Amino acid sequence: DNVKMVVELIAPIAMDEGLRFAIREGGRTVGAGVVAKIIE
């Protein structure tokens, strides 16, 4: 499945377009993706 989403981070973090990331909840990976675009 695919989804597009806009996320606002709680704390600043260095990242670039193309960075792979994981979404974790309760110690379990529930999703993964790639940063497609950074909005300032």
N, CA, C and O atoms as CSV, one atom per row, in Angstrom:
chain,resi,resn,atom,element,x,y,z
A,1,ASP,N,N,0.834,-1.183,0.000
A,1,ASP,CA,C,0.000,0.000,0.000
A,1,ASP,C,C,0.878,1.245,0.000
A,1,ASP,O,O,2.016,1.215,0.468
A,2,ASN,N,N,0.344,2.329,-0.524
A,2,ASN,CA,C,1.062,3.607,-0.578
A,2,ASN,C,C,0.207,4.711,0.013
A,2,ASN,O,O,-1.021,4.679,-0.066
A,3,VAL,N,N,0.880,5.694,0.610
A,3,VAL,CA,C,0.186,6.852,1.173
A,3,VAL,C,C,1.107,8.069,1.073
A,3,VAL,O,O,2.325,7.947,1.205
A,4,LYS,N,N,0.518,9.238,0.840
A,4,LYS,CA,C,1.268,10.494,0.892
A,4,LYS,C,C,0.833,11.203,2.158
A,4,LYS,O,O,-0.359,11.259,2.458
A,5,MET,N,N,1.803,11.757,2.920
A,5,MET,CA,C,1.439,12.451,4.146
A,5,MET,C,C,2.407,13.585,4.427
A,5,MET,O,O,3.560,13.558,3.997
A,6,VAL,N,N,1.923,14.577,5.151
A,6,VAL,CA,C,2.736,15.704,5.605
A,6,VAL,C,C,2.910,15.529,7.105
A,6,VAL,O,O,1.936,15.333,7.832
A,7,VAL,N,N,4.167,15.600,7.569
A,7,VAL,CA,C,4.477,15.340,8.974
A,7,VAL,C,C,5.216,16.530,9.561
A,7,VAL,O,O,6.123,17.074,8.933
A,8,GLU,N,N,4.829,16.937,10.767
A,8,GLU,CA,C,5.563,17.959,11.511
A,8,GLU,C,C,6.238,17.262,12.684
A,8,GLU,O,O,5.568,16.679,13.536
A,9,LEU,N,N,7.565,17.322,12.725
A,9,LEU,CA,C,8.326,16.633,13.759
A,9,LEU,C,C,8.274,17.386,15.081
A,9,LEU,O,O,8.194,18.614,15.099
A,10,ILE,N,N,8.319,16.649,16.185
A,10,ILE,CA,C,8.325,17.236,17.526
A,10,ILE,C,C,9.655,17.936,17.785
A,10,ILE,O,O,9.685,19.028,18.353
A,11,ALA,N,N,10.738,17.317,17.375
A,11,ALA,CA,C,12.080,17.867,17.573
A,11,ALA,C,C,12.774,17.976,16.215
A,11,ALA,O,O,12.553,17.137,15.341
A,12,PRO,N,N,13.609,18.997,16.029
A,12,PRO,CA,C,14.321,19.128,14.755
A,12,PRO,C,C,15.303,17.979,14.549
A,12,PRO,O,O,15.904,17.478,15.500
A,13,ILE,N,N,15.455,17.573,13.298
A,13,ILE,CA,C,16.387,16.498,12.950
A,13,ILE,C,C,16.940,16.777,11.554
A,13,ILE,O,O,16.223,17.275,10.686
A,14,ALA,N,N,18.201,16.459,11.341
A,14,ALA,CA,C,18.807,16.645,10.024
A,14,ALA,C,C,18.323,15.536,9.098
A,14,ALA,O,O,18.410,14.353,9.427
A,15,MET,N,N,17.811,15.935,7.936
A,15,MET,CA,C,17.373,14.933,6.964
A,15,MET,C,C,17.454,15.509,5.564
A,15,MET,O,O,17.436,16.726,5.377
A,16,ASP,N,N,17.542,14.634,4.593
A,16,ASP,CA,C,17.590,15.005,3.184
A,16,ASP,C,C,16.526,14.228,2.436
A,16,ASP,O,O,16.028,13.211,2.920
A,17,GLU,N,N,16.180,14.714,1.249
A,17,GLU,CA,C,15.266,13.964,0.396
A,17,GLU,C,C,15.921,12.630,0.052
A,17,GLU,O,O,17.127,12.568,-0.188
A,18,GLY,N,N,15.137,11.582,0.029
A,18,GLY,CA,C,15.651,10.247,-0.252
A,18,GLY,C,C,15.974,9.451,1.000
A,18,GLY,O,O,16.258,8.256,0.918
A,19,LEU,N,N,15.933,10.108,2.171
A,19,LEU,CA,C,16.224,9.419,3.433
A,19,LEU,C,C,15.136,8.396,3.738
A,19,LEU,O,O,13.948,8.712,3.673
A,20,ARG,N,N,15.530,7.192,4.065
A,20,ARG,CA,C,14.572,6.151,4.435
A,20,ARG,C,C,14.286,6.256,5.932
A,20,ARG,O,O,15.181,6.577,6.714
A,21,PHE,N,N,13.042,5.988,6.331
A,21,PHE,CA,C,12.665,6.090,7.735
A,21,PHE,C,C,11.694,4.975,8.098
A,21,PHE,O,O,11.078,4.357,7.230
A,22,ALA,N,N,11.571,4.732,9.406
A,22,ALA,CA,C,10.621,3.744,9.921
A,22,ALA,C,C,9.684,4.436,10.900
A,22,ALA,O,O,10.095,5.341,11.625
A,23,ILE,N,N,8.433,4.012,10.919
A,23,ILE,CA,C,7.445,4.503,11.874
A,23,ILE,C,C,7.254,3.389,12.889
A,23,ILE,O,O,6.859,2.276,12.543
A,24,ARG,N,N,7.542,3.708,14.158
A,24,ARG,CA,C,7.475,2.687,15.203
A,24,ARG,C,C,6.431,3.063,16.234
A,24,ARG,O,O,6.235,4.238,16.542
A,25,GLU,N,N,5.771,2.061,16.758
A,25,GLU,CA,C,4.764,2.257,17.798
A,25,GLU,C,C,4.870,1.094,18.774
A,25,GLU,O,O,4.733,-0.068,18.390
A,26,GLY,N,N,5.112,1.413,20.027
A,26,GLY,CA,C,5.217,0.370,21.042
A,26,GLY,C,C,6.332,-0.623,20.776
A,26,GLY,O,O,6.188,-1.808,21.077
A,27,GLY,N,N,7.455,-0.153,20.209
A,27,GLY,CA,C,8.583,-1.039,19.945
A,27,GLY,C,C,8.423,-1.898,18.707
A,27,GLY,O,O,9.258,-2.765,18.449
A,28,ARG,N,N,7.379,-1.679,17.942
A,28,ARG,CA,C,7.100,-2.477,16.742
A,28,ARG,C,C,7.054,-1.549,15.525
A,28,ARG,O,O,6.466,-0.469,15.592
A,29,THR,N,N,7.663,-1.959,14.427
A,29,THR,CA,C,7.625,-1.171,13.199
A,29,THR,C,C,6.263,-1.337,12.541
A,29,THR,O,O,5.849,-2.449,12.214
A,30,VAL,N,N,5.568,-0.208,12.351
A,30,VAL,CA,C,4.230,-0.252,11.749
A,30,VAL,C,C,4.211,0.363,10.352
A,30,VAL,O,O,3.192,0.307,9.663
A,31,GLY,N,N,5.329,0.948,9.934
A,31,GLY,CA,C,5.401,1.531,8.601
A,31,GLY,C,C,6.818,1.943,8.276
A,31,GLY,O,O,7.664,2.045,9.164
A,32,ALA,N,N,7.074,2.178,7.005
A,32,ALA,CA,C,8.386,2.624,6.554
A,32,ALA,C,C,8.189,3.446,5.296
A,32,ALA,O,O,7.176,3.314,4.610
A,33,GLY,N,N,9.163,4.296,4.996
A,33,GLY,CA,C,9.018,5.120,3.811
A,33,GLY,C,C,10.293,5.838,3.447
A,33,GLY,O,O,11.367,5.571,3.985
A,34,VAL,N,N,10.138,6.769,2.505
A,34,VAL,CA,C,11.245,7.565,1.996
A,34,VAL,C,C,10.804,9.023,1.977
A,34,VAL,O,O,9.687,9.328,1.558
A,35,VAL,N,N,11.674,9.929,2.428
A,35,VAL,CA,C,11.375,11.359,2.379
A,35,VAL,C,C,11.414,11.784,0.911
A,35,VAL,O,O,12.456,11.692,0.263
A,36,ALA,N,N,10.271,12.253,0.386
A,36,ALA,CA,C,10.182,12.650,-1.016
A,36,ALA,C,C,10.459,14.138,-1.197
A,36,ALA,O,O,11.066,14.540,-2.190
A,37,LYS,N,N,10.013,14.963,-0.237
A,37,LYS,CA,C,10.172,16.411,-0.359
A,37,LYS,C,C,10.217,17.019,1.033
A,37,LYS,O,O,9.477,16.606,1.926
A,38,ILE,N,N,11.092,18.007,1.212
A,38,ILE,CA,C,11.188,18.706,2.491
A,38,ILE,C,C,10.551,20.078,2.318
A,38,ILE,O,O,10.934,20.840,1.430
A,39,ILE,N,N,9.582,20.388,3.167
A,39,ILE,CA,C,8.881,21.666,3.142
A,39,ILE,C,C,9.401,22.494,4.310
A,39,ILE,O,O,9.322,22.062,5.460
A,40,GLU,N,N,9.923,23.659,4.030
A,40,GLU,CA,C,10.493,24.515,5.083
A,40,GLU,C,C,9.406,25.158,5.904
A,40,GLU,O,O,9.698,25.910,6.833
